[in-house]
Amino acid sequence: MLSLSTSWNAIKHSDGNKLVREIKDLGFENIEVNYQVTGQQLADILELHKQGEIKVSSLHNLVPLPQGADPNTAHRLYPFTSPNPEVRKKAVNLAKQTIDHAVKLGAGAIVLHLGECWEAPLVEVEKSYVNARLKSHQSKERIEEIRQKLIQSRKACSEEGVGRIIECLRQLVPYAEAKGVKLGFENRYWHTQYPTSEELGILLQEFDSDRVGMWFDVGHAATQEYFGFQRKNELLEKYANRMIGVHLMDCIRNSDHLAPGKGQYDFANLEKYLKPHTIKVLELALYVTPEDLKSGVACLHKQGIS
């Protein structure tokens, strides 16, 4: 059954009741509570859940939105890769809090962003590559040269970052297992974010648990493929057997969070990798209209995704 992420309307409402009503009016009985949901909205959703008014498929860490945080960047506030041990400690504690809320809401899983590479020179190389790739104002040879420089610079960050992630997950995974909640490691949009395809393999091998797996984001994967950092369907071919859930959306080049049918993504190909137990969540942008959302659901149903 399809779930709709509150990414679509959390910022529009201060009241969780109105947030849920708008989603239910579109025919959804399941939601994913994302990191933009405030403490008050979460309390409202919990009460509606207790009354049997709404089901919650999953939560997208951090939940709820930390007080005073920007709802557009809250998911990047406390990365497991931070060089500051106090930030990593805070990251683990907040993720545990999200797991606790998942238990209260009857959700099967939480989605985790694992970290960032924020070294200024590396970020600048990424910006240069993305601009060159999108605007094509440089030769193919020069664009490829920048891409290779970015790949090599990113690899230099990998071991240290993965080490910090593992340190955090060694505290978090047993907690999730004890609570009966699955942890989905989400593939990310930027190459400077964790995990790369190779890093995801390392982490899934390190945490060989039925409570740990990949959370496959369609738009992020398509973007990484477009920019030449992954082979087409690489993550699905490698890790579909460990897939916990999927964020569904359409995309054009590097623009994602579109309603299915409004972009170029091959949903027919994706369908063969999904299992009955895969959590399927529509994660759409605020600007997607209710009409496009409905047509997106119809598009997915036509491809056998429901």
C-alpha positions, 0 to 999 in steps of 0.5 A: 500500500502506498504511503504519502510523506508529509514532505508534501504538506508539513510546512503548509500547516501548523495543525497536525489534524489539518495535515492528516485530513488533507492527505486522507482526502486524497485517499491515503490511509498511510503516511510517512512522518518526515523531519519537517513535522513539529512537536505539536503536529506530531502530538496531533498525529499520535492522537489521530493514530490512537483513534485509528484515523491514520496509519504511519508506515515510517518516520524520516529522522529527525522526528520531531523537528528540533525547536528553532531548526530550519525545516528545509535543512534539519535533516543535515543538522546532526550528521553521524560523520561530524568531527565533533563527538558531541554532535555525533552523540546528539545525532545518536540520541535524536535518532533513538528519539525518532525510533521511540516515536516510531514505536508509539506510531506503529511504524515499521522503519525509520529513514536515516541520512548518514552524513556529509563531507563538508570540506570546503575544497571538496564542496567547491569541486562538486559545485564546479562539476555540477555547473559544468555538467548542467550548463555544458559550457566546458569541453567533455574532456574538461568536465570528465577531468573535474568529475574524476577529481571529485571522485578521487577527493571524495574517496579520500574522505571515505574511510574516516567518515565511514568509521564515524558512521559505524561508531554511531550505528553500533549504538543505534542498531541494537537499540532499534533491534530491541524496539523492533524498528528497522533502519533504512540507510538512504542513498543520497543526492550529492556525491559528497554525502554518505553513503556512496554505493561502495560505502553502503555495501560496507555498512550493510556487511558490517550490520548484517541484520534483518532490521538494517537495510537500504532505503532506496530514493528514486530521485537520488539514485537517478541524479547520481546516475545522471552525473555519472557516479553510479551505473544505471540501476547499480544500487538496485542490482547490488542491494535490492535484497536488503531494501527496506523501503523506497521513496517514490517520485519522478525526476528530470536530470537532477530535478526530483520530487516530481509527481510520477509521470511528470519526469523520465523515471522508469517505474516499470523497471523498479517494480521488479525489484520491489517485494510485498513487504517493501515500504512504498512512500511517495515523497513529493515537493510542496509545489506538487498539486493535488491533481498531479499527485492523483495522476502520479498515484494512477501512474504507479498503479499502472506500473504495478506499484501500489 
